[in-house]
Amino acid sequence: MEWLTGFPAGRLLTSARPRGGDWLQVDLAYWQRYGATDILCLLTQPELEELDLDQEARVCQELGLHWHHFPIRDRHVPTSLEEAYRQARHSANRLQAGAAIIVHCRMGLGRSTLMASAIMALGGISPRQALRQIGDSRRLPVPDTSAQRDWIFAFARQYGISQMIKATDNSHNPFAGDK
C-alpha cells in the first residue's frame, strides 16, 4: 500500500477491501496503524453482505475511524455525477483538514480509482496524472473498464477541473497549502 502524493495536508490511498468476518477488525486496525483516519467504502449493500463486511461501519466506529459509504455497482460508474461530486468534495475537504483516507471497493482498481481520481481532480490533479499515480501505486492498470475511464474525464470536464491547474501553478489548488 502506498499513499498517493499531492496532498500536503492529508493523504489518500486506494485499496482492495478488507477481509470480512473474523478478519475485519484485524484489517481495519492495520489500516488505522498505517495512518488511516477515514474509510470510504464503495461496495453495495449486497456486496457487503456477500463479503461478510456488513459490520464495517460498526467496527470503524469502534476503532475511531470515520466511515463513509458511497455504493457503486461493480465495474460500473456512479449513477449520479452530482452525488459523486458531493462525496468527492466531502472527501477533498477532509483531506484539507488533514485526514488520511483509504478508498476501497472489491479489488481497489475500478470504483476506488473513480472516486480517488475525482477527489484528486478537485485538488487540480489532472485525470491522466491521477490515473498514472494510482496505477503506479496499485502496480496494476486502472481503472477496470473504459466506461470508468471515460467517467473520470467527464467528471473533470463537468466541474471545470481538467485544465484548471498548470504543473507550476498551485494558486487554485486546495491541496497545495499556504505559500
Backbone as CSV, one residue per row, in Angstrom:
resi,resn,N_x,N_y,N_z,CA_x,CA_y,CA_z,C_x,C_y,C_z
1,MET,0.842,-1.173,0.000,0.000,0.000,0.000,0.885,1.233,0.000
2,GLU,0.548,2.169,-0.887,1.303,3.420,-0.976,0.336,4.594,-0.977
3,TRP,0.605,5.577,-0.125,-0.187,6.798,-0.136,0.095,7.543,-1.435
4,LEU,-0.947,8.120,-2.025,-0.796,8.935,-3.223,-0.213,10.280,-2.814
5,THR,0.453,10.952,-3.750,1.108,12.218,-3.436,0.289,13.399,-3.949
6,GLY,0.634,14.589,-3.464,-0.018,15.807,-3.918,-0.984,16.396,-2.908
7,PHE,-0.955,15.897,-1.684,-1.877,16.357,-0.650,-1.100,16.771,0.592
8,PRO,-0.585,17.997,0.644,0.226,18.408,1.790,-0.487,18.280,3.135
9,ALA,-1.786,18.500,3.166,-2.485,18.468,4.454,-2.973,17.072,4.830
10,GLY,-3.276,16.228,3.860,-3.828,14.905,4.137,-3.217,13.856,3.231
11,ARG,-3.755,12.639,3.325,-3.244,11.540,2.498,-4.412,10.745,1.928
12,LEU,-4.177,10.128,0.766,-5.199,9.371,0.051,-4.579,8.085,-0.461
13,LEU,-5.346,7.000,-0.394,-4.849,5.699,-0.826,-6.022,4.895,-1.363
14,THR,-5.803,4.116,-2.432,-6.820,3.180,-2.908,-6.406,1.778,-2.504
15,SER,-7.406,0.945,-2.231,-7.106,-0.395,-1.742,-8.218,-1.365,-2.103
16,ALA,-7.855,-2.635,-2.109,-8.869,-3.680,-2.138,-9.584,-3.669,-0.795
17,ARG,-10.688,-4.325,-0.719,-11.491,-4.382,0.504,-10.721,-5.054,1.635
18,PRO,-11.105,-4.757,2.864,-10.544,-5.536,3.972,-11.165,-6.934,3.945
19,ARG,-10.527,-7.871,4.601,-11.126,-9.203,4.715,-12.314,-9.112,5.664
20,GLY,-13.295,-9.951,5.433,-14.509,-9.912,6.235,-14.479,-10.864,7.412
21,GLY,-15.622,-10.926,8.080,-15.787,-11.850,9.201,-14.831,-11.562,10.336
22,ASP,-14.203,-12.627,10.833,-13.284,-12.503,11.967,-12.064,-11.641,11.661
23,TRP,-11.733,-11.472,10.380,-10.550,-10.697,9.993,-10.832,-9.204,9.859
24,LEU,-12.098,-8.816,9.863,-12.452,-7.422,9.603,-11.786,-6.467,10.596
25,GLN,-11.902,-6.738,11.869,-11.304,-5.844,12.867,-9.784,-5.815,12.734
26,VAL,-9.180,-6.952,12.434,-7.720,-7.022,12.264,-7.283,-6.119,11.112
27,ASP,-7.967,-6.246,9.969,-7.580,-5.454,8.797,-7.822,-3.960,9.008
28,LEU,-8.959,-3.603,9.585,-9.236,-2.182,9.817,-8.284,-1.592,10.851
29,ALA,-7.926,-2.373,11.861,-6.942,-1.901,12.849,-5.582,-1.712,12.185
30,TYR,-5.231,-2.584,11.221,-3.976,-2.414,10.474,-4.024,-1.107,9.686
31,TRP,-5.145,-0.849,9.006,-5.273,0.391,8.252,-5.123,1.591,9.180
32,GLN,-5.694,1.491,10.362,-5.574,2.586,11.325,-4.114,2.777,11.741
33,ARG,-3.403,1.697,12.025,-1.984,1.803,12.383,-1.167,2.343,11.214
34,TYR,-1.609,2.071,9.991,-0.938,2.573,8.791,-1.167,4.080,8.630
35,GLY,-2.087,4.627,9.415,-2.313,6.067,9.403,-3.695,6.508,8.978
36,ALA,-4.556,5.592,8.580,-5.894,5.962,8.114,-6.717,6.588,9.231
37,THR,-7.452,7.623,8.854,-8.430,8.231,9.757,-9.843,8.042,9.220
38,ASP,-9.949,7.857,7.902,-11.239,7.744,7.219,-11.211,6.561,6.261
39,ILE,-12.364,5.897,6.142,-12.538,4.820,5.174,-13.710,5.214,4.284
40,LEU,-13.485,5.231,2.967,-14.556,5.462,2.001,-14.825,4.136,1.308
41,CYS,-15.955,3.522,1.647,-16.344,2.216,1.110,-17.274,2.415,-0.077
42,LEU,-16.945,1.774,-1.196,-17.735,1.917,-2.418,-18.528,0.656,-2.752
43,LEU,-18.525,-0.326,-1.868,-19.256,-1.573,-2.090,-20.754,-1.350,-1.909
44,THR,-21.551,-2.097,-2.669,-23.001,-2.053,-2.497,-23.388,-2.882,-1.277
45,GLN,-24.601,-2.692,-0.787,-25.057,-3.459,0.377,-25.014,-4.967,0.116
46,PRO,-25.477,-5.457,-1.054,-25.360,-6.900,-1.300,-23.905,-7.391,-1.269
47,GLU,-22.966,-6.578,-1.759,-21.553,-6.962,-1.696,-21.060,-7.006,-0.252
48,LEU,-21.448,-6.017,0.539,-21.041,-6.003,1.947,-21.497,-7.284,2.642
49,GLU,-22.713,-7.706,2.352,-23.238,-8.930,2.956,-22.521,-10.161,2.413
50,GLU,-22.359,-10.230,1.093,-21.689,-11.370,0.456,-20.258,-11.549,0.964
51,LEU,-19.560,-10.448,1.178,-18.153,-10.489,1.584,-17.975,-10.469,3.106
52,ASP,-19.079,-10.574,3.824,-19.065,-10.585,5.291,-18.446,-9.297,5.849
53,LEU,-18.805,-8.178,5.197,-18.319,-6.859,5.613,-19.451,-5.970,6.125
54,ASP,-20.602,-6.558,6.389,-21.753,-5.754,6.785,-21.575,-5.073,8.143
55,GLN,-20.524,-5.407,8.870,-20.222,-4.756,10.154,-19.098,-3.723,10.035
56,GLU,-18.702,-3.410,8.802,-17.579,-2.488,8.610,-17.814,-1.134,9.277
57,ALA,-18.999,-0.571,9.115,-19.284,0.740,9.720,-19.150,0.673,11.238
58,ARG,-19.694,-0.366,11.846,-19.639,-0.513,13.306,-18.205,-0.674,13.792
59,VAL,-17.425,-1.523,13.105,-16.037,-1.749,13.519,-15.224,-0.467,13.352
60,CYS,-15.453,0.256,12.262,-14.759,1.541,12.084,-15.078,2.479,13.241
61,GLN,-16.343,2.554,13.599,-16.740,3.436,14.706,-16.046,3.019,16.000
62,GLU,-15.998,1.719,16.263,-15.330,1.229,17.478,-13.849,1.610,17.502
63,LEU,-13.231,1.625,16.324,-11.805,1.950,16.227,-11.543,3.457,16.162
64,GLY,-12.603,4.240,16.044,-12.435,5.687,15.932,-12.162,6.152,14.510
65,LEU,-12.437,5.288,13.528,-12.281,5.653,12.115,-13.595,6.246,11.603
66,HIS,-13.495,7.249,10.746,-14.679,7.820,10.101,-15.014,6.945,8.896
67,TRP,-16.221,6.396,8.863,-16.641,5.520,7.766,-17.619,6.271,6.884
68,HIS,-17.341,6.281,5.587,-18.193,6.933,4.595,-18.588,5.865,3.585
69,HIS,-19.852,5.865,3.183,-20.346,4.835,2.266,-20.947,5.506,1.041
70,PHE,-20.399,5.194,-0.114,-20.913,5.701,-1.384,-20.964,4.516,-2.350
71,PRO,-22.050,3.724,-2.303,-22.097,2.489,-3.093,-22.163,2.737,-4.600
72,ILE,-21.339,1.980,-5.313,-21.310,1.980,-6.782,-21.276,0.512,-7.200
73,ARG,-22.093,0.128,-8.164,-22.094,-1.265,-8.638,-20.738,-1.626,-9.239
74,ASP,-20.329,-2.872,-9.020,-19.043,-3.360,-9.511,-18.947,-3.190,-11.024
75,ARG,-17.798,-2.675,-11.465,-17.480,-2.458,-12.873,-18.395,-1.417,-13.533
76,HIS,-19.032,-0.579,-12.722,-19.907,0.482,-13.210,-19.377,1.836,-12.746
77,VAL,-20.146,2.870,-13.048,-19.830,4.236,-12.623,-20.964,4.721,-11.723
78,PRO,-20.746,5.797,-10.984,-21.828,6.321,-10.141,-23.057,6.667,-10.976
79,THR,-24.223,6.456,-10.395,-25.461,6.747,-11.121,-25.733,8.245,-11.201
80,SER,-25.154,9.026,-10.315,-25.356,10.471,-10.303,-24.008,11.183,-10.213
81,LEU,-23.710,11.958,-11.235,-22.479,12.749,-11.225,-22.508,13.762,-10.078
82,GLU,-23.686,14.326,-9.821,-23.825,15.315,-8.749,-23.571,14.691,-7.371
83,GLU,-24.111,13.499,-7.140,-23.859,12.811,-5.861,-22.383,12.442,-5.733
84,ALA,-21.779,12.015,-6.830,-20.347,11.693,-6.809,-19.537,12.949,-6.490
85,TYR,-19.942,14.077,-7.072,-19.264,15.339,-6.773,-19.364,15.663,-5.281
86,ARG,-20.563,15.504,-4.711,-20.739,15.808,-3.280,-19.837,14.932,-2.412
87,GLN,-19.752,13.625,-2.758,-18.890,12.736,-1.970,-17.420,13.107,-2.165
88,ALA,-17.031,13.387,-3.408,-15.638,13.769,-3.677,-15.295,15.080,-2.969
89,ARG,-16.206,16.033,-2.984,-15.980,17.321,-2.314,-15.836,17.104,-0.807
90,HIS,-16.700,16.270,-0.228,-16.596,15.977,1.205,-15.229,15.366,1.521
91,SER,-14.805,14.414,0.699,-13.501,13.772,0.918,-12.358,14.760,0.721
92,ALA,-12.462,15.621,-0.290,-11.418,16.629,-0.520,-11.332,17.581,0.676
93,ASN,-12.478,17.944,1.230,-12.480,18.797,2.423,-11.835,18.084,3.607
94,ARG,-12.103,16.797,3.744,-11.480,16.015,4.822,-9.962,15.990,4.632
95,LEU,-9.508,15.816,3.371,-8.063,15.838,3.105,-7.463,17.173,3.517
96,GLN,-8.138,18.257,3.153,-7.648,19.590,3.520,-7.527,19.745,5.027
97,ALA,-8.386,19.051,5.754,-8.363,19.120,7.218,-7.334,18.158,7.818
98,GLY,-6.603,17.439,6.945,-5.542,16.557,7.427,-5.893,15.093,7.520
99,ALA,-7.054,14.696,7.028,-7.459,13.289,7.093,-6.573,12.421,6.200
100,ALA,-6.512,11.156,6.548,-5.838,10.137,5.733,-6.925,9.146,5.330
101,ILE,-7.302,9.182,4.050,-8.468,8.444,3.566,-8.035,7.230,2.752
102,ILE,-8.571,6.072,3.121,-8.418,4.870,2.295,-9.742,4.657,1.578
103,VAL,-9.688,4.643,0.245,-10.857,4.405,-0.595,-10.797,2.946,-1.025
104,HIS,-11.859,2.199,-0.760,-11.832,0.793,-1.171,-13.113,0.373,-1.868
105,CYS,-12.935,-0.560,-2.784,-14.041,-1.273,-3.403,-13.723,-2.753,-3.216
106,ARG,-14.002,-3.582,-4.194,-13.712,-5.010,-4.038,-12.224,-5.282,-4.220
107,MET,-11.672,-4.837,-5.337,-10.266,-5.118,-5.641,-9.382,-3.869,-5.641
108,GLY,-9.983,-2.692,-5.534,-9.202,-1.461,-5.456,-8.702,-0.951,-6.790
109,LEU,-9.371,-1.335,-7.873,-8.903,-0.938,-9.206,-9.898,-0.067,-9.965
110,GLY,-11.174,-0.386,-9.907,-12.171,0.317,-10.700,-12.834,1.450,-9.950
111,ARG,-13.768,1.104,-9.088,-14.530,2.123,-8.360,-13.635,2.979,-7.471
112,SER,-12.653,2.365,-6.840,-11.727,3.142,-5.997,-10.964,4.159,-6.830
113,THR,-10.547,3.741,-8.020,-9.856,4.652,-8.931,-10.765,5.807,-9.325
114,LEU,-12.052,5.499,-9.601,-13.013,6.552,-9.958,-13.059,7.646,-8.903
115,MET,-13.313,7.236,-7.678,-13.509,8.236,-6.629,-12.203,8.906,-6.220
116,ALA,-11.113,8.168,-6.184,-9.825,8.804,-5.866,-9.474,9.828,-6.941
117,SER,-9.720,9.498,-8.204,-9.449,10.438,-9.297,-10.325,11.677,-9.182
118,ALA,-11.582,11.493,-8.798,-12.484,12.634,-8.624,-11.993,13.534,-7.491
119,ILE,-11.586,12.931,-6.394,-11.050,13.700,-5.261,-9.793,14.450,-5.698
120,MET,-8.925,13.767,-6.424,-7.686,14.382,-6.894,-7.983,15.518,-7.869
121,ALA,-8.993,15.324,-8.739,-9.363,16.368,-9.699,-9.791,17.641,-8.983
122,LEU,-10.489,17.492,-7.869,-10.915,18.674,-7.113,-9.734,19.419,-6.512
123,GLY,-8.601,18.764,-6.433,-7.375,19.414,-5.981,-6.508,19.878,-7.131
124,GLY,-7.041,19.814,-8.361,-6.305,20.299,-9.515,-5.380,19.290,-10.151
125,ILE,-5.476,18.035,-9.766,-4.637,16.991,-10.359,-5.364,16.454,-11.584
126,SER,-4.700,16.448,-12.729,-5.342,16.046,-13.977,-5.738,14.572,-13.938
127,PRO,-6.764,14.200,-14.721,-7.151,12.791,-14.785,-5.996,11.879,-15.201
128,ARG,-5.219,12.300,-16.187,-4.084,11.463,-16.625,-3.073,11.264,-15.498
129,GLN,-2.751,12.337,-14.801,-1.802,12.245,-13.696,-2.373,11.369,-12.579
130,ALA,-3.653,11.528,-12.278,-4.287,10.714,-11.233,-4.239,9.239,-11.607
131,LEU,-4.606,8.914,-12.846,-4.597,7.512,-13.279,-3.189,6.929,-13.255
132,ARG,-2.224,7.715,-13.668,-0.829,7.247,-13.646,-0.389,6.975,-12.205
133,GLN,-0.688,7.910,-11.335,-0.260,7.772,-9.940,-0.954,6.592,-9.241
134,ILE,-2.256,6.438,-9.467,-2.986,5.327,-8.851,-2.506,4.000,-9.422
135,GLY,-2.321,3.932,-10.742,-1.812,2.707,-11.360,-0.442,2.329,-10.834
136,ASP,0.433,3.319,-10.684,1.767,3.054,-10.126,1.663,2.557,-8.686
137,SER,0.785,3.158,-7.919,0.608,2.769,-6.521,0.065,1.344,-6.401
138,ARG,-0.903,1.007,-7.234,-1.522,-0.320,-7.193,-0.696,-1.355,-7.960
139,ARG,0.225,-0.874,-8.800,1.063,-1.740,-9.636,0.228,-2.600,-10.591
140,LEU,-0.880,-2.019,-11.024,-1.793,-2.669,-11.957,-2.435,-1.593,-12.822
141,PRO,-2.895,-1.970,-14.016,-3.602,-0.982,-14.839,-4.945,-0.613,-14.192
142,VAL,-5.263,0.662,-14.227,-6.530,1.155,-13.682,-7.167,2.098,-14.687
143,PRO,-8.459,2.277,-14.676,-9.471,1.527,-13.938,-9.828,0.224,-14.644
144,ASP,-10.906,-0.436,-14.165,-11.324,-1.725,-14.725,-11.859,-1.621,-16.146
145,THR,-12.628,-0.576,-16.436,-13.338,-0.503,-17.714,-13.098,0.834,-18.412
146,SER,-13.352,0.839,-19.716,-13.230,2.093,-20.472,-14.328,3.072,-20.053
147,ALA,-15.499,2.574,-19.667,-16.570,3.457,-19.191,-16.133,4.182,-17.917
148,GLN,-15.410,3.489,-17.058,-14.905,4.138,-15.845,-13.872,5.203,-16.198
149,ARG,-13.009,4.890,-17.144,-12.005,5.868,-17.576,-12.692,7.104,-18.165
150,ASP,-13.680,6.877,-19.022,-14.419,7.989,-19.618,-15.102,8.834,-18.542
151,TRP,-15.641,8.177,-17.514,-16.326,8.888,-16.434,-15.360,9.822,-15.715
152,ILE,-14.152,9.361,-15.469,-13.153,10.174,-14.764,-12.898,11.473,-15.529
153,PHE,-12.737,11.369,-16.851,-12.504,12.564,-17.662,-13.759,13.433,-17.727
154,ALA,-14.947,12.813,-17.797,-16.198,13.573,-17.814,-16.392,14.330,-16.501
155,PHE,-16.046,13.699,-15.399,-16.145,14.363,-14.093,-15.276,15.617,-14.084
156,ALA,-14.040,15.482,-14.522,-13.124,16.629,-14.544,-13.644,17.723,-15.475
157,ARG,-14.181,17.337,-16.645,-14.734,18.332,-17.576,-15.958,19.029,-16.974
158,GLN,-16.844,18.264,-16.368,-18.088,18.807,-15.811,-17.826,19.880,-14.762
159,TYR,-16.823,19.664,-13.973,-16.541,20.592,-12.885,-15.401,21.538,-13.214
160,GLY,-15.031,21.617,-14.511,-14.053,22.594,-14.966,-12.683,22.446,-14.350
161,ILE,-12.278,21.208,-14.118,-11.062,20.986,-13.357,-9.898,20.539,-14.230
162,SER,-10.167,19.849,-15.316,-9.098,19.187,-16.065,-8.025,20.146,-16.568
163,GLN,-8.386,21.386,-16.873,-7.400,22.348,-17.368,-7.080,23.425,-16.339
164,MET,-7.623,23.303,-15.141,-7.558,24.386,-14.160,-6.145,24.698,-13.685
165,ILE,-5.343,23.689,-13.480,-4.038,23.889,-12.862,-2.923,23.501,-13.818
166,LYS,-1.963,24.370,-13.969,-0.743,24.012,-14.681,0.225,23.452,-13.659
167,ALA,1.142,22.647,-14.102,2.062,21.966,-13.180,2.807,22.938,-12.271
168,THR,3.047,24.154,-12.757,3.827,25.103,-11.955,2.969,26.085,-11.173
169,ASP,1.645,26.017,-11.309,0.772,26.982,-10.646,-0.159,26.270,-9.678
170,ASN,0.082,26.443,-8.388,-0.769,25.841,-7.370,-1.689,26.860,-6.706
171,SER,-1.858,28.036,-7.309,-2.627,29.093,-6.657,-4.096,28.723,-6.457
172,HIS,-4.646,27.842,-7.300,-6.046,27.437,-7.164,-6.160,26.050,-6.549
173,ASN,-5.076,25.467,-6.138,-5.062,24.088,-5.670,-5.328,24.030,-4.164
174,PRO,-6.505,23.521,-3.756,-6.797,23.480,-2.325,-5.900,22.530,-1.553
175,PHE,-5.181,21.636,-2.234,-4.283,20.711,-1.554,-2.875,21.269,-1.432
176,ALA,-2.611,22.426,-2.049,-1.242,22.941,-2.091,-0.803,23.571,-0.771
177,GLY,-1.738,23.933,0.067,-1.364,24.564,1.337,-1.001,26.028,1.126
178,ASP,-0.696,26.694,2.185,-0.327,28.112,2.113,1.099,28.270,1.626
179,LYS,1.323,29.277,0.835,2.663,29.567,0.309,3.242,30.733,1.054
